[in-house]
């Protein structure tokens, strides 16, 4: 038995899942949560590093997943309860999935955001 990374298997697991749980201690720049959003899988993430930046907590209308404070049991339980309540409401769950799938993590979008930022901070703008 060989333990190797299998890109096709990762794709199948992520697309076949309803939820991805990422209880990371440290996540300087995770991309798994971005993949899950595009695949229609809802991320439940610890609010650390890039996970905190890239996932917005779902409030019934806006947001892309659920977040919890790492190492805080009650926060983790609340995130799970919120996700299960949302899952049981078909229209809310579909809205959450669509919110995630509409996120644009492309290089073109990143370049446009950087360009706008640089223009905003230029003197005499």
C-alpha positions as CSV (number, residue, x, y, z in Angstrom):
1,X,0.0,0.0,0.0
2,X,1.5,3.3,-1.1
3,X,0.5,6.5,0.6
4,X,0.8,9.1,-2.2
5,X,-1.2,12.2,-3.1
6,X,-3.9,11.4,-5.6
7,X,-5.3,14.6,-7.2
8,X,-8.3,12.7,-8.8
9,X,-9.2,11.1,-5.4
10,X,-9.0,14.5,-3.7
11,X,-11.4,15.9,-6.3
12,X,-13.8,13.0,-5.8
13,X,-13.8,13.4,-2.1
14,X,-14.3,17.1,-2.1
15,X,-17.0,17.1,-4.7
16,X,-18.8,14.2,-3.0
17,X,-18.9,15.8,0.4
18,X,-21.5,18.1,1.8
19,X,-19.1,19.6,4.4
20,X,-15.4,19.9,4.8
21,X,-14.1,20.3,8.4
22,X,-10.8,22.2,8.7
23,X,-9.8,22.5,12.4
24,X,-6.3,24.0,11.6
25,X,-4.0,25.4,14.2
26,X,-2.1,27.4,11.6
27,X,-3.0,28.1,8.0
28,X,-0.9,30.7,6.3
29,X,-2.4,30.2,2.9
30,X,-4.8,27.2,2.6
31,X,-6.3,26.5,-0.8
32,X,-8.4,23.5,0.1
33,X,-11.3,25.7,1.4
34,X,-11.2,27.6,-2.0
35,X,-11.6,24.3,-3.9
36,X,-14.5,23.2,-1.7
37,X,-16.3,26.5,-2.4
38,X,-16.0,25.9,-6.1
39,X,-17.1,22.3,-5.8
40,X,-20.2,23.2,-3.7
41,X,-18.9,21.8,-0.5
42,X,-19.4,23.9,2.6
43,X,-16.3,24.6,4.7
44,X,-16.3,24.7,8.5
45,X,-13.0,26.2,9.5
46,X,-11.1,27.4,12.5
47,X,-10.7,31.2,12.3
48,X,-7.0,31.2,11.8
49,X,-4.8,32.7,9.1
50,X,-6.1,32.5,5.5
51,X,-9.1,30.4,6.6
52,X,-10.4,33.4,8.6
53,X,-9.8,35.7,5.6
54,X,-11.3,33.6,2.9
55,X,-14.4,32.2,4.6
56,X,-17.2,34.4,5.8
57,X,-19.7,33.1,8.3
58,X,-23.1,32.4,6.9
59,X,-25.9,34.5,8.4
60,X,-28.8,33.1,6.4
61,X,-28.2,35.3,3.3
62,X,-24.5,36.1,3.0
63,X,-21.4,34.2,3.8
64,X,-19.6,31.1,2.5
65,X,-19.2,28.7,5.4
66,X,-19.0,28.5,9.1
67,X,-16.1,29.5,11.4
68,X,-15.1,28.6,15.0
69,X,-12.4,29.8,17.4
70,X,-9.7,27.1,17.5
71,X,-9.5,25.2,20.7
72,X,-12.8,26.5,22.0
73,X,-15.2,23.6,22.3
74,X,-18.4,25.8,22.6
75,X,-17.4,27.7,19.5
76,X,-16.8,24.5,17.6
77,X,-20.1,23.0,18.7
78,X,-22.0,26.2,17.7
79,X,-20.4,26.1,14.2
80,X,-21.5,22.5,13.8
81,X,-25.0,23.3,15.1
82,X,-25.3,26.2,12.8
83,X,-24.2,24.1,9.8
84,X,-26.7,21.3,10.6
85,X,-29.5,23.8,11.0
86,X,-28.7,25.4,7.7
87,X,-28.4,21.9,6.1
88,X,-31.9,21.1,7.2
89,X,-33.3,24.2,5.5
90,X,-32.9,23.4,1.8
91,X,-33.2,27.0,0.6
92,X,-30.6,28.3,3.0
93,X,-28.3,25.5,2.2
94,X,-28.6,26.1,-1.5
95,X,-28.0,29.9,-1.0
96,X,-24.9,29.1,1.1
97,X,-23.6,26.7,-1.6
98,X,-24.2,29.3,-4.4
99,X,-22.5,32.0,-2.4
100,X,-19.4,29.9,-2.2
101,X,-19.5,28.8,-5.9
102,X,-19.7,32.5,-6.9
103,X,-16.5,33.5,-5.1
104,X,-13.8,34.6,-7.5
105,X,-10.3,33.5,-6.5
106,X,-8.8,33.9,-10.0
107,X,-5.5,35.7,-10.6
108,X,-7.3,38.2,-12.8
109,X,-9.5,39.2,-9.9
110,X,-6.5,39.4,-7.5
111,X,-4.6,41.6,-10.0
112,X,-7.6,43.9,-10.3
113,X,-7.9,44.2,-6.5
114,X,-4.2,45.0,-6.2
115,X,-4.4,47.6,-8.9
116,X,-7.4,49.2,-7.2
117,X,-5.6,49.2,-3.9
118,X,-2.5,50.8,-5.4
119,X,-4.6,53.5,-7.2
120,X,-6.3,54.3,-3.9
121,X,-3.1,54.9,-2.0
122,X,-1.4,57.0,-4.7
123,X,-0.9,60.6,-3.7
124,X,-3.1,63.0,-5.7
125,X,-5.6,60.3,-6.5
